Amino acid sequence: MPEIDLVVSGSVVTPESYQEDAWIAVKNGKIVSIGIGDKPAAERSYDASGCVILPGVIDGQTHAGSQFGFAGLEQTTRSAVAGGITTIVDMPYDQPDPVYTLQIMRDKIAAIEKHAYGDVALYATITNDSDLSEVGLLRDAGACAFKISSFENHPSRFPRIRNDRALALLNLLADTDVPTGLHNEDQEIVRATMAEFVAQNRTGPEDHEFSRPESAELVATATFLEMGRAAGAHVHIVHLSSPAGFELVRRYQSDGVRATGEMCVHYLHFDAAEDMTRLGTLMKVNPPIRSGVRDGLWDELEKSGAEFVSSDHSAWPLERKKVKSSFDAPAGIPGLETLLPAFFTGLSQRRKDAPRLAALYLSERPAKFFGIWPRKGGIQVGADADFAIVRNEEWKFDASQTLDGLNWSPYDGEIFSARIQATFVRGRLVWNGTQIEGSPGHGVFIPRLPS
Ligand SMILES: [Zn+2]
């Protein structure tokens, strides 16, 4: 009986190197050794010759429960593993109540163990009148970050948090390394501008970016960064739609504030002027995808403001997107099965080192940010055996074949140059390139490790 459960072989991306003709040995779901050339004997082997073996993707921003509550974890994680994502970091804004008490978090952890195909880490939140003593309990229970919003997306599920409450939360987390993320849009500016647009009958998809002006985003971002300075806490902006936002983050970083920004892949992929007429509300996200900033956003990846890249996957059924006024369509797009292919393809087109940078922005950096490194995020001895195996091949993305239960995507019909050949979660093959091999309940909750 061999000592090793599984050997996976191919070109391996580790935190330090890119190694062809390499192998990874797995025992009890963990990586026990990595080598080159002759493979050790193992009970099972997976030959990924001609493919790149990346660390499993950690998608730092998903919304599994906006529509279906905790049960949404099932289709979200099924779609995630088909996209090479082995851990999702799920937002707290579930139907009907957000994750703001220890009891709700315990219920969500139980739901993960029942529904999830892959692993799940959790954001938690507060409300405007919740008991702030819950914050320490949520942190101790393993919440990997907190999230609040400066804009009311929904009165109870996704409320706007008052500035005094936001500052109180940051003060509570100031002596920890736990980040607090912000959905960064100024409510008064957005509502007033939208009302003007409605009065002028300008409610088409092409009006969306201008109805939520960049100033609204920058005002909310700057206010939160300033609160981070006041509290001495780690403040994080969960999406910035233009280089000016990242520039603000970098200015605060150079002042010594613990500040970070996050890049969602759709801001790198789409341009409102080019794609909005074609896609309409199918590419409606908030903050909006803007015109003429895409190259500037790619440049931000080379600077310090953009910490990692995520999908911001939201599970809205297509019929809810197809409404008369684009202002009435819900914001958010599916993105789990396109995150790695779209980012990898974009890197390759820009002649960047796609395997290395995909591993850095989609795995290593988010793992460190959410406090789950070195268990997650890198192919190294002692880590969980989470792999995204990618074949370099041109293929046409067909949204009707997706596993997210939604079967639509603004990326439908696009040609990508990276395809997910297989996904392993803790040593188990969960996606074989054409179908799911895993099952609900394989996924586990991944707590933030104590600093
Ligand atoms: Zn989001």
Boltz pocket constraint, residues with backbone or C-beta under 6 A from the ligand:
constraints:
  - pocket:
      binder: B
      contacts: [[A, 61], [A, 63], [A, 91], [A, 238], [A, 312]]
      max_distance: 6.0
